[in-house]
Amino acid sequence: MSVYLYNFASFKLILITTTMTTVNSEKLSSARFAEATDAFVEVFTASVDFDQRMATQDIQGSIAHATMLMRCNIISKEDCEAIIAGLNQISDEINNGEFIWSIQQEDVHMNIEARLTNLIGIAGKRLHTGRSRNDQVATDIRLYLRSEIEQISHQLTRLQNAILNLAEQHTDTIMPGFTHLQVAQPITFGHHLMAWFEMLVRDQDRLQDCKKRVNIMPLGAAALAGTSYPIDRHITAELLGFSRPSANSLDSVSDRDFAIEFASVGSLIMMHLSRFSEELILWSSAQFDFIDMPDAFCTGSSIMPQKKNPDVPELVRGKSGRVTGHLMSLLMLMKSQPLAYNKDNQEDKEPLFDTADTLINCLRAYADMVPHIGAKKQNMYNSAKRGFATATDLADYLVRKGMAFRDAHEVVGLAVRLGIDSQRDLSELSLTELQEFSALISEDVFEFLTLEGSVAARKHIGGTAPETVKAAIATARLLMSAL
């Protein structure tokens, strides 16, 4: 009989041919059973095809565990040295593509342990003293995520710096600011880009905060109750760079909060990138024509030769749903599990792996793309001028002259109606026409009706004035230098 299993990590369907009979798998943990595992079940329950990517972390954890066992006089120095030498050899075999992965050994942990025992004999069998696969896998995942968080943070930093550099070039570039995707008030392109930067600052903060809870060591919790051996978990935690050992053995092996939190942070990052993508897609369209996307990050059409499609932003926008889906998957995975470890938890790795991969790739694409985005300044300016973007400035002008804001709002609405009917901007109406709506209006009103005047007036902290944006960029660079 032939069946297909989908390998989510490599995005491939794997054809498994089996007679549906049992096999002699020679597993390290098979002594309890009178019958060997069914051939299909062996494939169905195995995780080695995707969890082998944690081999480096598994070997790191095992070396630290063996060292701790030796320091606590649980295994001999000779056994510890043999274990470490064997694990280093296995690491070289994996890195050189020489290691033979066996589905019969189920997962990365058993594959490495079986190879170690084959290399060094009985000393290899002593490695598992005082631990279980339950605390072993929980430790490996945390080590893996800690490394991935560092890579994601690096790509986030690259993107933040790229945004700062682009914003610095456009502190005076005027564009329309939108609400409801309608022209609202004039802003600078630099100010808009700095809004993106602030989103990523929060993402960085969340990522580093998440790392604090990832960086807690479950190793030594064993299967669920701890171990009767006189281990010292602080030694292992120090060797592996964890902040501390976990506090409760039951929680240690069953907790996946840290994984859900990582997926949540990842979902927020991808949501932000998706929002960036939507704006870039709109701005690069013929209808907006605000920016020129770099050719290297676009593709053409198979039938329409004039097309320049913003494929990278579109794909990133699509991948945001993928990561959010992984978050939902992990939440559903954990919602009904009793303490402690359950086989369900094997399903935590593929969503985590793909979340990390997607984040790193999308952030890298953006960090590489953003420096090459070209702003079409005149088109941005003209668009801001067409939308009565300084209407609020006229209302504020009347308020400063003594009119109540609601009355000013009505006066400006009437002036805008005249502008619409005559197809002119407020700044293009004559003083006489404006004075028909209020005698408070005088010649100085035109200082506030220009786009430049409107933008320059908003010079408080967080405002869009060019001098304020420059100050915000300088502050941001100090923040980045402290990372």
C-alpha positions in Angstrom: 0.0 0.0 0.0 1.2 3.5 -0.8 0.4 6.6 1.1 1.4 10.3 1.0 2.5 12.2 4.0 3.0 16.0 3.8 6.3 17.3 5.2 5.4 20.8 6.2 9.0 21.8 6.9 10.2 21.0 3.3 6.8 21.6 1.7 6.9 18.2 0.0 4.6 15.2 -0.3 6.5 12.1 0.7 5.4 8.8 -0.9 5.5 6.0 1.7 5.1 2.4 0.4 4.2 -0.1 3.0 2.4 -3.5 3.3 0.8 -2.3 6.5 2.6 -5.1 8.4 4.8 -4.6 11.5 8.5 -4.1 11.3 11.4 -4.8 13.5 12.5 -1.3 14.1 15.2 -1.9 16.7 14.3 1.2 18.6 16.1 2.3 21.7 12.8 2.3 23.5 11.2 -0.9 22.1 11.8 -3.4 24.9 8.4 -2.8 26.5 6.5 -4.0 23.4 5.7 -7.5 22.3 5.0 -6.4 18.8 7.0 -4.1 16.6 5.4 -0.8 15.4 3.1 -0.9 12.4 5.0 0.3 9.3 2.5 3.1 8.5 2.3 4.1 12.2 6.1 4.3 12.4 6.1 6.8 9.5 3.0 8.6 10.7 4.4 9.3 14.2 8.0 10.0 13.3 9.2 13.6 13.4 12.9 13.2 12.3 12.2 14.5 8.9 11.5 18.0 10.3 13.0 18.1 13.8 16.5 17.2 12.6 17.0 20.9 12.1 17.4 21.0 15.9 20.4 18.7 15.7 22.9 21.4 16.7 20.8 22.3 19.7 20.3 18.7 20.7 24.0 18.1 20.7 24.7 21.3 22.6 22.2 20.2 25.3 23.6 16.7 25.5 27.2 18.0 25.9 26.0 20.3 28.7 24.0 17.5 30.3 27.0 15.1 30.2 29.3 17.7 31.7 26.8 18.3 34.5 26.5 14.5 35.2 30.3 14.3 35.4 30.7 17.2 37.7 28.0 15.7 40.0 29.8 12.4 40.0 26.9 10.6 38.3 29.1 9.5 35.3 32.8 9.1 35.1 35.2 11.6 33.5 36.1 9.0 31.0 32.5 8.4 30.0 31.9 12.2 29.8 34.9 12.7 27.5 33.8 9.8 25.3 30.3 11.2 25.1 31.5 14.7 24.1 34.0 13.3 21.6 31.3 11.2 20.0 28.8 14.0 19.9 31.3 16.3 18.2 31.9 13.6 15.6 28.2 13.3 15.0 28.0 17.1 14.7 30.7 16.9 12.0 28.9 14.1 10.2 25.6 16.1 10.2 27.4 19.3 9.0 29.1 17.3 6.2 25.9 15.6 5.1 27.3 12.2 6.1 24.9 11.4 8.9 22.3 8.7 8.1 18.9 9.7 9.5 16.6 6.7 10.4 12.8 7.1 10.5 12.8 4.0 12.8 14.5 6.0 15.5 11.5 8.5 15.3 13.2 11.8 16.0 16.4 13.8 16.1 17.1 12.8 19.8 16.9 9.1 19.3 18.8 9.2 16.0 21.7 11.0 17.7 21.7 8.8 20.8 21.6 5.6 18.6 24.6 6.8 16.6 26.5 7.8 19.8 26.0 4.4 21.3 27.1 2.8 18.0 30.3 5.0 18.1 31.3 4.7 21.8 29.4 1.8 23.2 27.9 1.6 26.7 29.1 5.1 27.6 26.6 6.4 25.1 23.8 4.7 26.9 24.7 6.6 30.1 24.0 10.0 28.5 20.3 9.8 29.1 20.7 9.4 32.8 18.6 11.9 34.7 16.7 13.2 31.7 13.8 12.3 29.4 13.0 13.1 25.8 10.3 15.3 27.3 12.6 17.8 29.0 15.2 17.2 26.2 12.9 18.4 23.4 11.6 21.3 25.5 15.2 22.4 25.9 16.1 22.0 22.3 13.1 24.1 21.2 14.1 26.9 23.5 17.7 26.8 22.3 16.5 26.8 18.7 14.1 29.7 19.3 16.7 31.7 21.2 19.0 31.5 18.1 16.1 32.3 15.7 15.1 35.4 17.8 18.7 36.7 17.4 18.5 36.3 13.6 15.0 37.9 13.5 16.2 40.8 15.6 19.2 41.3 13.3 16.9 41.6 10.3 14.6 43.9 12.1 17.5 46.1 12.9 18.6 46.2 9.3 15.1 47.2 8.2 14.9 49.9 10.9 18.1 51.4 9.7 17.0 51.3 6.1 13.8 53.1 7.0 15.7 55.8 9.0 18.0 56.4 6.0 15.1 56.7 3.6 13.2 59.0 6.0 16.3 61.2 6.4 16.2 61.8 2.6 12.6 62.9 2.8 12.1 65.1 5.8 10.8 67.9 3.5 9.0 65.8 0.9 5.3 66.6 1.2 2.6 64.0 0.7 -1.0 63.6 1.6 -1.8 62.0 5.0 -4.9 59.7 4.8 -7.8 58.7 7.0 -10.3 56.3 5.5 -7.9 56.3 2.5 -9.1 59.9 1.8 -6.8 62.9 1.8 -6.8 64.3 5.4 -3.9 66.6 6.1 -0.5 67.2 4.5 2.4 65.3 6.1 6.0 64.6 5.0 7.1 61.3 3.6 9.8 61.2 6.2 7.1 61.4 8.9 5.1 58.6 7.4 8.2 56.4 7.3 9.0 57.1 10.9 5.5 55.7 11.7 6.7 52.5 10.2 9.9 52.7 12.3 7.8 53.1 15.6 5.9 49.9 14.8 9.2 48.1 14.4 10.5 49.5 17.7 7.6 47.9 19.5 8.3 44.7 17.6 11.9 44.7 18.8 10.7 45.3 22.4 8.2 42.5 22.2 10.8 40.1 20.7 13.4 40.8 23.4 10.8 40.5 26.1 9.7 37.2 24.6 13.3 36.0 24.6 13.3 36.4 28.4 10.7 33.7 28.8 12.3 31.5 26.1 15.6 31.6 27.9 14.5 29.4 30.9 15.9 25.9 31.0 13.6 22.8 31.4 16.4 20.2 31.3 16.5 18.2 34.4 12.7 18.1 34.8 13.0 14.6 33.3 9.7 13.0 32.2 7.5 15.0 34.6 8.5 14.6 38.2 12.2 15.4 38.2 14.9 12.8 38.8 16.2 10.9 41.8 19.8 11.5 40.7 21.7 14.3 42.5 21.9 16.6 39.5 22.7 20.3 39.6 20.5 22.1 37.1 22.2 25.4 37.7 25.4 23.9 36.2 23.5 22.9 33.0 21.7 26.3 32.8 25.0 28.1 33.0 26.7 25.9 30.4 23.8 26.5 28.0 23.5 30.2 28.7 20.0 30.0 30.2 19.0 32.6 32.7 17.8 30.0 35.2 16.3 26.5 35.5 12.6 26.2 35.3 10.8 26.0 38.6 8.3 23.2 38.2 9.0 19.9 36.5 5.4 19.3 35.4 5.1 22.7 33.8 8.7 22.4 32.4 7.9 19.6 30.0 4.4 20.6 29.0 4.7 24.4 28.7 4.6 25.8 25.2 3.6 29.3 26.3 6.9 30.6 25.1 6.3 29.1 21.6 2.8 30.7 21.4 4.2 34.0 22.6 6.9 33.8 19.9 4.2 33.1 17.2 2.2 36.0 18.6 5.1 38.4 18.3 5.8 37.0 14.8 2.2 37.6 13.8 2.4 41.3 14.9 5.6 41.7 13.0 4.0 40.2 9.9 0.9 42.3 10.4 3.1 45.4 10.3 4.9 44.3 7.2 1.6 43.5 5.6 0.4 47.1 6.3 3.7 48.4 4.8 3.1 46.2 1.8 -0.4 47.5 1.3 0.8 51.1 1.2 3.7 50.3 -1.1 1.3 48.4 -3.5 -1.1 51.4 -3.5 1.6 54.0 -3.9 3.3 52.1 -6.8 0.0 51.9 -8.7 -0.7 54.2 -11.6 -3.6 55.7 -9.7 -1.3 56.9 -6.9 2.1 56.9 -8.6 3.9 58.1 -5.4 6.9 55.8 -5.6 9.0 53.8 -7.9 9.6 50.2 -6.8 13.1 48.8 -7.5 13.1 46.5 -10.6 15.0 43.8 -8.7 12.0 43.4 -6.4 9.3 43.3 -9.0 8.3 41.1 -11.9 6.5 41.4 -15.2 3.4 39.9 -16.7 3.4 36.8 -18.9 1.0 38.6 -21.3 1.1 42.3 -20.6 4.5 43.7 -21.4 3.9 47.1 -19.7 3.3 45.6 -16.2 5.6 46.0 -13.3 4.1 44.0 -10.4 5.2 44.6 -6.8 5.5 40.9 -6.1 7.7 41.2 -3.0 5.2 43.4 -1.0 2.3 41.3 -2.3 3.9 38.0 -1.2 4.8 39.4 2.2 1.2 40.6 2.6 0.1 37.1 1.8 2.6 35.4 4.2 1.2 37.4 7.1 -1.8 35.2 7.1 0.4 32.1 7.1 2.1 33.2 10.3 -1.2 34.2 12.0 -2.4 30.7 11.1 0.5 29.2 12.9 -0.4 31.2 16.0 -3.9 29.8 15.9 -2.6 26.3 15.3 -0.4 26.5 18.4 -3.2 27.9 20.5 -5.5 25.1 19.5 -2.8 22.5 20.0 -2.4 23.4 23.7 -5.9 24.4 24.7 -7.2 21.0 25.9 -4.0 19.2 26.9 -3.7 17.9 30.5 -0.4 18.0 32.3 2.2 16.8 31.5 3.7 15.9 28.1 1.5 14.6 25.3 2.3 13.4 21.8 0.2 16.3 20.5 3.2 18.5 21.2 5.1 17.0 18.3 2.9 19.3 16.2 4.4 22.4 17.7 7.6 22.3 15.7 6.5 22.7 12.1 4.5 25.9 12.8 7.4 27.3 14.8 10.0 26.5 12.2 7.9 28.0 9.4 7.1 31.1 11.5 10.8 31.7 12.1 11.8 31.1 8.5 9.0 33.3 7.2 9.9 36.2 9.5 13.6 36.0 8.6 13.0 35.9 4.9 10.3 38.6 4.8 12.4 41.0 7.0 15.4 40.4 4.9 13.5 41.1 1.7 12.2 44.4 3.1 15.6 45.4 4.5 17.1 44.8 1.1 14.3 46.5 -0.8 13.5 49.7 1.2 16.8 51.5 0.5 16.0 51.4 -3.3 12.5 52.8 -3.1 12.3 56.0 -5.1 9.8 58.8 -4.1 8.0 60.8 -6.8 8.0 64.0 -4.9 6.0 66.1 -7.4 3.2 63.5 -7.7 3.0 63.3 -3.9 2.8 67.1 -3.6 0.2 67.5 -6.3 -2.0 64.8 -4.6 -1.8 66.6 -1.3 -2.9 69.8 -3.0 -5.9 68.2 -4.7 -7.5 67.0 -1.5 -8.2 70.2 0.4 -5.6 69.0 2.9 -5.3 72.3 4.6 -8.9 72.6 5.6 -8.2 71.9 9.2 -5.5 74.6 9.2 -8.2 77.1 8.1 -10.4 76.0 10.9 -7.5 76.3 13.4 -6.8 79.8 12.0 -10.4 80.9 12.7 -10.3 79.4 16.2 -7.1 81.4 17.0 -9.1 84.5 15.8 -11.8 83.8 18.4 -14.3 81.6 16.7 -15.7 78.4 18.3 -14.3 75.3 16.7 -17.7 73.9 15.6 -18.5 77.2 14.0 -15.2 77.2 12.3 -15.8 73.7 11.1 -19.0 74.8 9.4 -17.3 77.9 7.8 -14.5 75.8 6.3 -17.0 73.2 5.0 -18.7 76.0 3.0 -15.3 77.1 1.7 -14.5 73.6 0.7 -17.8 73.3 -1.2 -16.9 76.4 -3.2 -13.5 74.9 -3.9 -15.1 71.7 -5.1 -17.6 73.5 -7.3 -14.9 75.7 -8.8 -12.3 73.0 -8.9 -9.8 75.0 -6.9 -7.8 74.4 -3.7 -8.5 76.5 -0.7 -5.1 78.3 -1.2 -6.4 79.3 -4.7 -9.5 81.0 -3.5 -9.3 84.8 -3.3 -9.4 86.7 0.0 -12.7 88.2 -1.0 -14.2 84.8 -1.6 -13.0 83.5 1.7 -14.2 86.6 3.6 -17.7 85.9 2.4 -17.7 83.0 4.9 -16.2 84.9 7.8 -15.1 88.5 8.4 -12.4 87.1 10.7 -10.3 86.1 7.7 -7.6 88.5 6.6 -4.6 88.5 4.3 -2.4 86.4 6.7 -4.7 83.4 6.1 -2.6 82.3 3.1 0.4 81.6 5.3 -1.7 78.7 6.7 -3.3 77.5 3.6 -0.1 76.4 1.8 1.1 72.8 2.2 4.4 74.0 3.4 2.9 76.2 6.1 0.6 73.5 7.3 3.4 71.0 7.7 5.8 73.5 9.3 3.2 74.5 11.9 3.1 71.0 13.4 6.4 71.2 15.2 5.6 69.6 18.6 6.9 66.2 19.6 5.4 63.6 17.3 4.4 66.2 14.7 5.1 66.2 10.9 7.2 69.4 10.7 10.5 68.7 9.0 12.5 69.9 12.0 10.5 67.6 14.2 11.1 64.6 11.9 14.8 65.3 11.8 14.8 65.4 15.6 12.9 62.1 15.7 15.4 60.5 13.4 18.3 61.7 15.5 16.6 60.2 18.6 16.0 57.0 16.7 19.6 56.7 15.7 20.6 56.9 19.4 18.2 54.2 20.2 19.6 52.0 17.4 23.2 52.6 18.5 22.2 51.2 22.0 21.0 47.9 20.6 
